[in-house]
């Protein structure tokens, strides 16, 4: 068991399901979160609500032998 960071993605107010991505480093997780939110450009009023994107990294304590964790040697 160890602490990792899970990437959370919300598009148009709905959390995106599917395979979760886990990272050993908060810096790497935040890099991906940053790139995902730049896709549509969330700033300003010209972006419709259904296209607004929010991504963040949440710490989680889990068994790393059961999931793929990016950045673990």
C-alpha positions as CSV (number, residue, x, y, z in Angstrom):
1,X,0.0,0.0,0.0
2,X,1.3,3.4,-0.9
3,X,0.1,7.0,-1.6
4,X,-0.4,7.8,-5.3
5,X,-2.3,10.5,-7.2
6,X,-5.4,9.8,-9.3
7,X,-6.3,12.0,-12.2
8,X,-9.9,13.3,-12.0
9,X,-11.5,14.6,-15.2
10,X,-14.8,16.5,-15.3
11,X,-16.3,17.6,-18.6
12,X,-19.5,19.7,-18.7
13,X,-20.0,19.0,-15.0
14,X,-19.9,15.2,-15.4
15,X,-17.1,13.1,-14.1
16,X,-15.5,11.0,-16.9
17,X,-15.6,7.3,-16.2
18,X,-13.4,4.5,-17.5
19,X,-10.0,3.4,-16.5
20,X,-8.4,5.6,-13.9
21,X,-4.9,6.9,-14.3
22,X,-2.6,6.8,-11.2
23,X,0.7,8.6,-10.8
24,X,3.5,8.3,-8.4
25,X,4.3,12.0,-8.7
26,X,2.0,15.0,-8.2
27,X,4.1,16.9,-10.7
28,X,3.4,14.4,-13.4
29,X,-0.3,14.1,-12.6
30,X,-0.6,17.9,-12.6
31,X,1.1,18.1,-15.9
32,X,-1.5,15.8,-17.5
33,X,-4.3,17.7,-15.7
34,X,-3.0,21.0,-17.2
35,X,-2.8,19.6,-20.7
36,X,-6.3,18.2,-20.5
37,X,-7.8,21.5,-19.5
38,X,-6.2,23.5,-22.3
39,X,-8.0,21.4,-25.0
40,X,-11.1,23.6,-25.2
41,X,-9.9,26.7,-23.4
42,X,-12.0,27.0,-20.3
43,X,-11.7,30.7,-19.9
44,X,-14.3,33.3,-21.1
45,X,-18.0,33.1,-21.8
46,X,-17.6,31.8,-25.4
47,X,-17.1,28.2,-24.2
48,X,-20.4,26.4,-23.7
49,X,-20.9,24.8,-20.2
50,X,-21.0,21.3,-21.8
51,X,-17.4,21.8,-23.1
52,X,-15.8,23.2,-19.9
53,X,-13.2,20.9,-18.5
54,X,-11.9,20.6,-15.0
55,X,-9.0,18.2,-14.1
56,X,-7.2,17.8,-10.8
57,X,-5.2,15.2,-8.9
58,X,-6.5,13.6,-5.8
59,X,-4.3,11.7,-3.4
60,X,-5.3,8.1,-2.8
61,X,-3.9,5.2,-0.7
62,X,-4.0,1.9,-2.5
63,X,-2.3,-1.4,-3.3
64,X,0.0,-0.6,-6.2
65,X,0.2,-4.3,-7.2
66,X,-3.4,-4.2,-8.3
67,X,-3.3,-1.1,-10.6
68,X,-0.9,0.5,-13.1
69,X,0.9,3.5,-11.5
70,X,2.8,5.7,-13.9
71,X,6.2,6.6,-12.7
72,X,6.8,3.7,-10.3
73,X,10.0,1.9,-10.9
